[in-house]
Amino acid sequence: MYEEQIYYGYARISTQKQSIDRQIRNIQSQFPEAQIVQETYTGTTTRRPRWERLRKTVLQDVASGKKATIVFDAVSRMSRNAEEGFALYQELYDAGVELVFLKEHHIDTATYKKALDVSIPETGTSVDLLLNGVRAYLMELAKEQIRIAFDQAEKEVSDLHRRTAEGLQTAKLNGKRVGRQHGETVITAKQKRGIEIIRTKNKDFVPNGFSDADCMRLIGCGRGAYYKYKKIVRESMESA
């Protein structure tokens, strides 16, 4: 009999440029009590230290009589490929850990446990061979469903890359500039504001204007950035 129910949420991204917030929001919207474990894991390494700690923790939880559940936004967050994913699924399933996949509830461990619960109990006779066959079939079904889920996730990523490439190609054919040109300088909103303040308020460019120190405080930047902005203003006025 389980004494305590513990929920964990595992969220993973593949690069630092990706946002993990969406996964966390999805998990917490349905399991607000879940303890969130976050990890960045790329294809260049096989190490997932935070996942390994979580895996050991939940195995210890169930061994001590607690009921542990891990919630994923999608099955593809559990591992990078179907083979590894099913191995983890089977290990945790056999240990008694509940697995929940928000985008693929049909492969939640509860789905298969429910199917086994309505099966005929073992009898100690040859009938048990049939029951074991049912259990093996259900696990093979889980394996196939996990593979399909991974294939679908991989297809979605591939389709996104293809659509992006096709969109860029169409834009180029239509004569549109795509991406930053070589040697092109990109000016941020903060830089634009600083340049505009210097151009319209600095004493070197307008009568009775502010001093450099006053402008610097108004912009809220350091000396290096300030004089860089001022140089841009001066050069633009000289070339006008």
RODO-2510 file (C-alpha; in nm, 4 decimals, decimal comma):
residues 240
     n   res          X          Y          Z
     1     m     0,0000     0,0000     0,0000
     2     y     0,1473     0,3356    -0,1036
     3     e     0,1870     0,5897     0,1766
     4     e     0,2578     0,9044    -0,0217
     5     q     0,2061     1,0354    -0,3752
     6     i     0,4900     1,2397    -0,5257
     7     y     0,4766     1,4102    -0,8660
     8     y     0,7777     1,5153    -1,0712
     9     g     0,7814     1,7036    -1,3991
    10     y     1,0724     1,6582    -1,6391
    11     a     1,1359     1,9262    -1,9026
    12     r     1,4217     1,9080    -2,1518
    13     i     1,5509     2,1282    -2,4334
    14     s     1,8223     2,0503    -2,6867
    15     t     1,9926     2,3906    -2,7091
    16     q     2,0343     2,6950    -2,4873
    17     k     1,8490     2,9008    -2,7507
    18     q     1,5272     2,7059    -2,6973
    19     s     1,2729     2,7990    -2,4318
    20     i     1,1761     2,5433    -2,1712
    21     d     0,8933     2,7563    -2,0311
    22     r     0,6212     2,6063    -2,2517
    23     q     0,6909     2,2535    -2,1285
    24     i     0,6881     2,3692    -1,7667
    25     r     0,3597     2,5580    -1,8132
    26     n     0,1946     2,2545    -1,9706
    27     i     0,3044     2,0279    -1,6864
    28     q     0,2096     2,2695    -1,4094
    29     s    -0,1302     2,3418    -1,5648
    30     q    -0,2333     1,9807    -1,5021
    31     f     0,0010     1,8910    -1,2166
    32     p     0,0621     2,2138    -1,0191
    33     e     0,2151     2,0160    -0,7335
    34     a     0,4842     1,8583    -0,9557
    35     q     0,8480     1,9184    -0,8657
    36     i     1,0022     2,0408    -1,1911
    37     v     1,3376     1,9081    -1,3121
    38     q     1,4882     2,1044    -1,6034
    39     e     1,7692     1,9965    -1,8323
    40     t     1,9513     2,1065    -2,1456
    41     y     2,0745     1,8034    -2,3375
    42     t     2,2307     1,8105    -2,6833
    43     g     2,3190     1,5394    -2,9295
    44     t     2,6891     1,5974    -2,8588
    45     t     2,6707     1,4260    -2,5197
    46     t     2,4916     1,1243    -2,3788
    47     r     2,4987     1,2566    -2,0236
    48     r     2,1781     1,3757    -1,8631
    49     p     2,2811     1,4184    -1,4984
    50     r     1,9530     1,5707    -1,3818
    51     w     1,7511     1,2943    -1,5458
    52     e     1,9749     1,0302    -1,3883
    53     r     1,9246     1,1863    -1,0440
    54     l     1,5493     1,1958    -1,1011
    55     r     1,5441     0,8349    -1,2192
    56     k     1,7318     0,7178    -0,9086
    57     t     1,5069     0,9279    -0,6860
    58     v     1,1808     0,7820    -0,8173
    59     l     1,3167     0,4281    -0,7953
    60     q     1,4064     0,4947    -0,4317
    61     d     1,0635     0,6498    -0,3752
    62     v     0,8726     0,3422    -0,4914
    63     a     1,1136     0,1091    -0,3116
    64     s     1,0304     0,2900     0,0142
    65     g     0,6561     0,2545    -0,0402
    66     k     0,5833     0,5906    -0,2006
    67     k     0,3918     0,6338    -0,5248
    68     a     0,6002     0,8338    -0,7737
    69     t     0,4789     0,9848    -1,1007
    70     i     0,6888     1,1554    -1,3679
    71     v     0,5051     1,3898    -1,6037
    72     f     0,6423     1,4793    -1,9487
    73     d     0,5051     1,7301    -2,1966
    74     a     0,5686     1,4694    -2,4677
    75     v     0,7325     1,1285    -2,4971
    76     s     1,0182     1,2817    -2,6982
    77     r     1,1243     1,4700    -2,3826
    78     m     1,1965     1,1417    -2,2043
    79     s     1,4813     1,0488    -2,4392
    80     r     1,6316     1,1296    -2,7768
    81     n     1,5274     0,8093    -2,9538
    82     a     1,2647     0,5375    -2,9377
    83     e     1,5000     0,2562    -2,8360
    84     e     1,6323     0,4420    -2,5325
    85     g     1,2829     0,5694    -2,4545
    86     f     1,1280     0,2239    -2,4417
    87     a     1,4121     0,0852    -2,2273
    88     l     1,3473     0,3620    -1,9725
    89     y     0,9717     0,3136    -2,0017
    90     q     0,9945    -0,0584    -1,9315
    91     e     1,2395    -0,0165    -1,6419
    92     l     1,0229     0,2428    -1,4678
    93     y     0,7000     0,0597    -1,5484
    94     d     0,8317    -0,2641    -1,3971
    95     a     0,9497    -0,0745    -1,0875
    96     g     0,6039     0,0717    -1,0315
    97     v     0,6724     0,4310    -1,1406
    98     e     0,3815     0,6055    -1,3112
    99     l     0,4635     0,7840    -1,6390
   100     v     0,2353     1,0506    -1,7861
   101     f     0,2777     1,2006    -2,1352
   102     l     0,0546     1,5041    -2,1800
   103     k     0,0561     1,4861    -2,5601
   104     e     0,0334     1,1053    -2,5786
   105     h    -0,1918     0,9877    -2,2952
   106     h    -0,2512     0,6645    -2,4858
   107     i     0,0963     0,5467    -2,3765
   108     d     0,0705     0,6495    -2,0119
   109     t     0,1710     0,3560    -1,7909
   110     a    -0,1778     0,3686    -1,6377
   111     t    -0,3193     0,2671    -1,9765
   112     y    -0,1332    -0,0645    -1,9690
   113     k    -0,1724    -0,1246    -1,5971
   114     k    -0,5461    -0,0880    -1,6359
   115     a    -0,5465    -0,3488    -1,9111
   116     l    -0,3518    -0,5887    -1,6890
   117     d    -0,5766    -0,5264    -1,3888
   118     v    -0,8779    -0,6649    -1,5696
   119     s    -0,6874    -0,9760    -1,6742
   120     i    -0,7399    -1,3115    -1,5046
   121     p    -0,4994    -1,3560    -1,2097
   122     e    -0,2253    -1,6178    -1,2345
   123     t    -0,3343    -1,9684    -1,1386
   124     g    -0,0057    -2,1506    -1,1023
   125     t    -0,1003    -2,3633    -1,4014
   126     s    -0,0265    -2,3597    -1,7721
   127     v    -0,2866    -2,0833    -1,8082
   128     d    -0,0199    -1,8492    -1,6731
   129     l     0,1665    -1,8920    -2,0011
   130     l    -0,1258    -1,7213    -2,1737
   131     l    -0,1345    -1,4443    -1,9142
   132     n     0,2372    -1,3842    -1,9546
   133     g     0,1824    -1,3691    -2,3270
   134     v    -0,0817    -1,0985    -2,2771
   135     r     0,1586    -0,8971    -2,0637
   136     a     0,4341    -0,9363    -2,3227
   137     y     0,1927    -0,8286    -2,5960
   138     l     0,0929    -0,5171    -2,4023
   139     m     0,4573    -0,4175    -2,3568
   140     e     0,5233    -0,4739    -2,7274
   141     l     0,2215    -0,2548    -2,7986
   142     a     0,3681     0,0142    -2,5723
   143     k     0,7009    -0,0167    -2,7548
   144     e     0,5314     0,0295    -3,0918
   145     q     0,3293     0,3274    -2,9702
   146     i     0,6450     0,4909    -2,8307
   147     r     0,8221     0,4352    -3,1627
   148     i     0,5300     0,5933    -3,3490
   149     a     0,5340     0,8904    -3,1104
   150     f     0,9070     0,9433    -3,1641
   151     d     0,8697     0,9080    -3,5407
   152     q     0,5911     1,1664    -3,5369
   153     a     0,7993     1,4106    -3,3290
   154     e     1,0951     1,3660    -3,5645
   155     k     0,8666     1,4175    -3,8671
   156     e     0,7306     1,7419    -3,7191
   157     v     1,0839     1,8786    -3,6712
   158     s     1,1830     1,7701    -4,0225
   159     d     0,8681     1,9312    -4,1688
   160     l     0,9408     2,2555    -3,9831
   161     h     1,2958     2,2662    -4,1217
   162     r     1,1664     2,1929    -4,4714
   163     r     0,8975     2,4637    -4,4544
   164     t     1,1515     2,7152    -4,3244
   165     a     1,3940     2,6336    -4,6069
   166     e     1,1164     2,6554    -4,8661
   167     g     1,0010     2,9896    -4,7234
   168     l     1,3532     3,1330    -4,7424
   169     q     1,3928     3,0091    -5,0983
   170     t     1,0607     3,1655    -5,1989
   171     a     1,1607     3,4955    -5,0396
   172     k     1,4913     3,4956    -5,2293
   173     l     1,3146     3,4216    -5,5584
   174     n     1,0815     3,7146    -5,4907
   175     g     1,3789     3,9440    -5,4468
   176     k     1,3510     3,9845    -5,0713
   177     r     1,6586     4,0116    -4,8522
   178     v     1,6963     3,7105    -4,6265
   179     g     1,9043     3,7297    -4,3114
   180     r     2,1747     3,9795    -4,2242
   181     q     2,4019     4,0878    -4,5073
   182     h     2,7790     4,0532    -4,4714
   183     g     2,9225     4,3517    -4,2839
   184     e     2,5772     4,4819    -4,1915
   185     t     2,5505     4,6402    -3,8461
   186     v     2,2373     4,5705    -3,6432
   187     i     2,1270     4,8483    -3,4074
   188     t     1,9160     4,7519    -3,1080
   189     a     1,6225     4,9495    -2,9695
   190     k     1,8389     5,0644    -2,6771
   191     q     2,1101     5,1861    -2,9141
   192     k     1,8557     5,3691    -3,1292
   193     r     1,7215     5,5462    -2,8214
   194     g     2,0727     5,6478    -2,7115
   195     i     2,1608     5,7778    -3,0579
   196     e     1,8367     5,9770    -3,0787
   197     i     1,8921     6,1340    -2,7358
   198     i     2,2451     6,2413    -2,8317
   199     r     2,1306     6,3768    -3,1701
   200     t     1,8469     6,5850    -3,0248
   201     k     1,9773     6,6822    -2,6789
   202     n     2,3580     6,6895    -2,6731
   203     k     2,5224     7,0341    -2,6657
   204     d     2,7543     6,9421    -2,9534
   205     f     2,4565     6,9016    -3,1865
   206     v     2,1845     7,1362    -3,0543
   207     p     2,2015     7,4838    -2,8980
   208     n     2,1843     7,4891    -2,5164
   209     g     2,1934     7,1093    -2,5086
   210     f     2,2906     6,8728    -2,2299
   211     s     2,6485     6,7864    -2,1423
   212     d     2,7957     6,4438    -2,2207
   213     a     2,7634     6,3467    -1,8555
   214     d     2,3962     6,4470    -1,8477
   215     c     2,3217     6,2616    -2,1696
   216     m     2,5038     5,9559    -2,0404
   217     r     2,2870     5,9520    -1,7281
   218     l     1,9729     6,0070    -1,9347
   219     i     2,0546     5,7131    -2,1615
   220     g     2,1752     5,4931    -1,8763
   221     c     2,4857     5,3571    -2,0496
   222     g     2,8591     5,3433    -1,9855
   223     r     3,1225     5,5714    -2,1343
   224     g     3,2292     5,3216    -2,4003
   225     a     2,8778     5,2756    -2,5365
   226     y     2,8012     5,6472    -2,5075
   227     y     3,0944     5,7643    -2,7168
   228     k     3,0241     5,4902    -2,9683
   229     y     2,6703     5,6291    -3,0086
   230     k     2,8064     5,9827    -3,0309
   231     k     3,0487     5,8797    -3,3052
   232     i     2,7590     5,7341    -3,5039
   233     v     2,5647     6,0609    -3,4699
   234     r     2,8648     6,2698    -3,5737
   235     e     2,9400     6,0538    -3,8792
   236     s     2,5741     6,0550    -3,9888
   237     m     2,5616     6,4341    -3,9692
   238     e     2,8899     6,4763    -4,1560
   239     s     2,7693     6,2524    -4,4378
   240     a     2,4269     6,4182    -4,4579
***
